Amino acid sequence: MTPEEFRAHGKQVVDWIADYLAGIEAHPVRSQSAPGDVRAALPAHPPERGEPFEAVLADLDRVVLPGITHWQHPSFFAYFPANASGPAILGDLLSSGLGVQGMVWATSPACTELETVVVDWLAELLGLPAHFTFAEGSAGGGVIQDSASSAALVALLAALDRAGGGVPAAAGLSGRHTVYVSSQTHSAVEKAARITGIGAENVRIVDVDPHTLAMLPADLDAKIAADIAAGATPVLVCATVGTTGTTAVDPVADIGAVCRDRGLWLHVDAAYAGVAAVCPEMRWINDGVAEFADSYATNPHKWLLTNFDCTVLWVADRAPMVDALSILPEFLRNTATESGEVIDYRDWQISLGRRFRALKLWSAIRWYGAEGLRAHIRSGIALAAGFAGHVRADERFLLHEPHPFGLVCFRPLWTGLDVDAENAATLAMLERLNDSGALYLSHTKVSGRVLLRLAVGVPTTRREHLDAAWDRIREEYEGPA
Ligand SMILES: *Cc1c(COP(=O)(O)O)cnc(C)c1O
């Protein structure tokens, strides 16, 4: 494709995306494809001769779109949002256009240095401590990862390195190591324990408060003490700010005090909710982070207007992480690395190669400014609070509280059913709602009961979308027409 051909087709693609986003409400939110539909509509074999780009665009409409669940639809309320925005899409396009691979500083200095500035910007916007930035005298810093799961794995490898006195986990774990989570912690931490060789059987599930679902520090301390008495080496605690199920907030300061006493690494997983701290009135979610967190991760790709993938991981001390992950094969030797004056981000992540992800976050932050980012978060919280008000006012539904962010969990109350039958009725109602294409919700389970989850956060969602969702939910509750 010549630059002139690229210019022409590039304009078609940008137009296609703009039309898609402008007309997104015409689509059913959840794809109505059956398994195999998309595959069956595609040729089994690749073309021998090149095709015009228009053929790709035609298949995008014919084959791909019907198999798309529209995450940017204003009535998409499932999981957590995966924000996209014009500036972030364009920033990502620029990254593709440059086509650089930023594994070490020398392979594109701007790819590394822009990232260091943008993660420092975000730390400042969120009110995170200076020791997470690259400020003069700081031992820490931030890095963009593909996902919060990778961030948890990197944190665990760093924690193992520190616990082992600088022996990387890759050298083989000596003895039994333990990791602490709650029943509400994301499964990424158990996965990281499996990958590192710690093993799922050495992941301890700390008790939570039955109402707030926040981890109980006293039980954490007791479980650590029991493991030490049994000869294990406790390594890491993961505290969550905004759990995936219900956005519960673990008491980071109290958990951190236990970690400090016992010498464990504290990783704070704020994948969804951490970005809410752009608003000063939400800064309470950072309580204890400055004093106690060894690492902290949040996902601008969920709720901060930045296309997937963009997780920012900060560490208070980069030495154990770099020690755990650095490799220097001959082909990567270069004078900049040897000078020690540059950051080589390959030592801050699992893979060697890396995309220029900072461009999309930089574009989004510059376009919206701090005030635009705050307005987006505030709108999500306010719309969620409005929806929660509907649920609270209707005695046929039970609202799960608190709901400090954009997620509202609730359940319909059914009369004359046991718990299993209630759960089945709630799930059947959820299926009918999602099948309708009018909205998309997800669910979780708390104390054996199914809760519906409605997560606000798509940038174009307005009050009318939530009012329509509430009408629809009540109609389905009252019975299929
Ligand atoms: C979404 C989520 C994750 C996983 O995020 P990925 O970036 O998809 O790996 C981890 N932890 C929490 C609390 C989450 O909400």
The ligand as an ORCA input file, in Angstrom:
! r2SCAN-3c Opt
* xyz 0 1
  C     -10.899     -5.702     35.652
  C     -10.110     -6.043     36.859
  C      -8.911     -6.743     36.767
  C      -8.431     -7.357     35.501
  O      -8.095     -6.388     34.604
  P      -7.319     -6.727     33.262
  O      -6.688     -5.410     32.963
  O      -8.356     -7.134     32.283
  O      -6.335     -7.801     33.536
  C      -8.164     -6.918     37.913
  N      -8.591     -6.448     39.095
  C      -9.748     -5.787     39.231
  C     -10.160     -5.277     40.572
  C     -10.548     -5.568     38.109
  O     -11.713     -4.937     38.262
*
